């Protein structure tokens, strides 16, 4: 077992000023922060390459790339179900990241060999889309597994800030090194950051094992999950609560896809130079992540306390409804940039950590298998369906303004669904706590 690193008094004191961290939690908080930092820094190094390849392949072909991503997800999820059923968490979690490390190095070899076929670019777009969702989903499954509901409400906002810090460093590294080194040469850097995430997994597992000496139930969470390969699908279909999360995810991804397609069209019409478009995307990433970091450190944890989980989950879709209304009235670059930056910052800083709290009150098989199914297949399935729906609306002759107005009631439905799920999570947490107390 790895030795347990414990932060010094100065670091612990600084953490206590930023977040409501309790005795014995500081080490896990630091490793979780670094874990998410490494993941998103790795992803944001390759994200600008993906977005430019999507436009270069044709805005009118994006729905095919979204469909390809969904089909790949359908193939990957049963594999993840098989691995998580048969291997201990300390073995299968690092294996997931080693798989993506090998993939990154393979793409590096392909790009270095001078292979520039359009199919390689399309494969990279689809792979990056799968990579992003899968590694982040596994991360939050692990967080929901090792932290209690009370800890999640206090700590998840700050842990999410680690990802945002990485999402800031990723574009900065890309901006600084892409020209002197070439974008392809940054892929090994991305792979190295995933290796750092593997180290963090081992450290967090060691922290939980030490906690298990006082609480034997904690060590049980490291065992193989068991169950069937496709148990995630069965669990979702049998649970109104999980079906509600599916609806939440479908509404979220539909509106995000609509806005992404509008972004692609408006940016394409505003800039003819691919380098300018890449610079705009990088600048948006930087603005989103700086704003997100400020929200996460200063606001996210307090919002759940002030508003409750239901209203915290509903806040972003309510604001997005206003954003689509503004975009419908004025579908120009400036309005798009403001709406997209605020939507993404709100999602990363508020919606995402609050959404992950919905899983804390569930069992382990639901946290890994059902959650992974929702975060990957349902998410990318929603992407694919909404991409074709958007293409259909455009084929019918609907303008960007009209599509933005269509999105407003969908955003309001999303807000209502989010509020009800937050209320349901609070009830489940209360019942669970009462049950443990009675025992």
LINTAKA-V161506 format. One record per pair of residues at least 24 apart in sequence whose C-alpha atoms are under 6 Angstrom apart, sorted by sequence separation. I is the first residue (numbers start at 1). GAP is how many residues later the second one is. D is the distance in Angstrom with one decimal. If there is no record, write none. Layout:
# LINTAKA-V161506
<<I/GAP/D> <I/GAP/D>>
This chain:
# LINTAKA-V161506
<<316/30/5.9> <313/38/5.6> <300/50/5.7> <288/53/5.2> <292/53/4.7> <296/53/5.1> <295/54/5.9> <69/57/5.0> <288/57/5.1> <292/57/5.1> <358/67/5.8> <361/68/6.0> <328/73/3.9> <50/75/5.0> <108/76/6.0> <328/76/4.9> <328/77/5.5> <108/79/6.0> <324/80/5.1> <325/80/6.0> <324/84/6.0> <321/87/4.8> <101/90/5.0> <321/90/5.2> <317/94/5.3> <318/97/5.9> <317/98/5.1> <314/101/4.4> <94/104/5.4> <314/104/5.3> <313/105/5.3> <314/105/5.3> <311/108/5.6> <310/109/4.0> <310/112/3.8> <309/113/4.9> <310/113/5.3> <168/118/5.7> <168/121/5.5> <40/123/5.4> <44/123/5.7> <37/125/4.6> <41/125/4.0> <45/125/4.8> <164/125/5.5> <33/126/4.8> <36/126/5.5> <37/126/4.3> <40/126/5.2> <41/126/5.0> <44/126/4.8> <45/126/6.0> <36/127/4.5> <40/127/5.2> <44/127/5.9> <41/128/6.0> <33/129/4.4> <37/129/4.2> <41/129/4.4> <45/129/5.6> <164/129/5.6> <253/129/5.9> <253/130/5.8> <161/132/5.4> <250/132/5.2> <254/132/5.2> <89/133/5.3> <88/135/4.9> <161/135/5.4> <88/136/4.1> <87/137/5.0> <232/137/4.5> <86/138/5.8> <232/138/3.8> <85/139/6.0> <157/139/5.4> <158/139/5.8> <85/140/5.1> <85/141/4.0> <85/142/5.8> <157/143/5.4> <157/144/5.4> <82/147/4.7> <154/147/5.9> <42/148/4.3> <81/148/4.4> <42/151/5.6> <78/151/5.8> <38/155/5.2> <38/159/5.8> <35/162/4.9> <251/163/5.8> <35/165/5.4> <31/169/5.7> <28/176/6.0> <157/196/6.0> <156/197/5.9> <149/211/5.5> <144/216/5.0> <141/226/5.6> <141/227/5.5> <73/304/5.6> <70/310/4.9> <70/311/5.5> <67/317/4.8> <66/318/5.0> <63/324/5.1> <63/325/5.9>>
